[in-house]
Amino acid sequence: MANFQDKVVYQIYPKSFCDTDGDGLGDLPGVTAKLDYLKDLGVDYLWLTPFFPSPQRDNGYDVADYRAVDPRFGTMEDLETLIREADKRGIGLMLDMVFNHTSTDHEWFQKALAGYKKYQDYYIFKDGTPDKIPTNWVSKFGGPAWEYLPGLGKWYLHLFDVSQADLNWENPAVRAELADILRFWREKGIKGFRFDVVNLISKPEVFEDDHEGDGRRFYTDGRNVHRYLQELVAAGGIDGMITVGEMSSTSLENCIGYTNPDRHELTMSFSFHHLKVDYKNGDKWSLMPPDRMALKNLFTLWQEGMQAGHGWNALFWCNHDQPRAVSRFGDEGKYWKESAKMLGTATHMMRGTPYIYQGEEIGMTNAHYTSIGQYRDVESLNYYQILQQQGKTAAEALEILAQRSRDNGRTPMQWDGTAHAGFTTGTPWLGEADNYPAINAAAQVKDPDSIFSYYKQLVALRKQEPVISGGQIQFLYKDDPDLLAYRRWNEDTQLLVVCNLTGHDAPVTLPEGWAGAGLLLGNYPDGGSRTSLRPYECWVLKKG
Ligand code: TEU
């Protein structure tokens, strides 16, 4: 089974990528319009987040129809054009399948509401009275995970927004419907799939209160999840295609299971532990600077662990749910360029398949919003209230959002220095970051020293050096709090990757035999030969 080891995926959030009709929302023709830019970057696949008909309570992760294009984003013809034009450039499309839940606007849920037993069995309904919630589980977006429907005398489960009702995977009819959706898209020429929170699909047999947490331990990597995935992949006819599962609060052991090729589940998995190293006490809404030691330990554990179990990681810092990496782990100011390049190097040289999130390749930063009116994300708006109920002032809540809001990753793509960063001729649905006159694609594509040009090299190197895609990995300097370092090797070649995670100089003693090795890539002109690394410096050294 193909592992897609030498491929690079680029994630597009269509709503914020490129608007061709001036309505302030990005669209599918906007993606087609930028294919040459993506071809120039060198990526192999585009993962498009959902553009299906949706009330957009959660920006399309609330799907009302899995087989159509929301008119906001264009038409089915626009999508077919995009598939065809991408294919001409050797680029495949991956769609985002939100199969843990549907929008309550979906026909299935509407029929359930209308009283059809068949469709009530598609969801997780519990008979009851309004005064007695089935369990104390908490929604990932805040508040209870159950909603009462007085008309039916039933509660339904929603692990996310109240408009996102969890599907009942125990029901074989649901599983058959979902496999059918995959076949539909495969026949349209879609080359792969990303599965949203797919490790949450298997719920427990008995629903009970969680006295130790928010309920997640009862449904995360649930009892039948591996069997359901195997069945979906087989019935959907997608074995051998590129697939990635988004795994919420998962374990290494389960991710080996999800991605070991012998099991015919998924090609690779996203896990998020390394993106919680700045959560104080594990709480996303409590600020703390990143714990670099924890970050290093997590990379070591997951990289070496997945290797030992023959699993495969998706490599990433950024997506549409995360603040921008350069703002979070790098330096937006003095070392903006150096730190953005170092962060790209750190993940691209690891064992796994790299994902570049739109704008990361030009070093886009957080949004720098200063008022609540600028935010759109349902989670951010909910937590703005929750944080104040917990005793924070409005100003403190805003400071937390400025660092933690998902909208930081959703601001319009910065194409050039013209109005609204060249994203739209209208009014953008979400305001652009204020720094687009300086940080934009137009300023970088032709500049050989730009972040964009550096990312091009990262992508190209993966194709040139089989050791990057296929080599073994081992971490070094495990006790050094500043340096993230690892060795990659195969029969012919050895690489040594050393990254200074800090804004100060970091001394290094190279392992024996590495003095004088050639610098394959670096972010300072004279790298590789000194006894210390400059702020956010990275070296990729090569022997053989
Ligand atoms: O996200 C799943 C998820 O749990 C998070 O990344 C979430 O944003 C975070 O835990 C909140 O603190 C996926 C999608 O990527 C996200 O955009 C959707 O909102 C969510 O599923 C529901 O479909």
Boltz pocket constraint, residues with backbone or C-beta under 6 A from the ligand:
constraints:
  - pocket:
      binder: B
      contacts: [[A, 58], [A, 61], [A, 62], [A, 98], [A, 140], [A, 160], [A, 196], [A, 197], [A, 246], [A, 248], [A, 284], [A, 320], [A, 321], [A, 379], [A, 406]]
      max_distance: 6.0
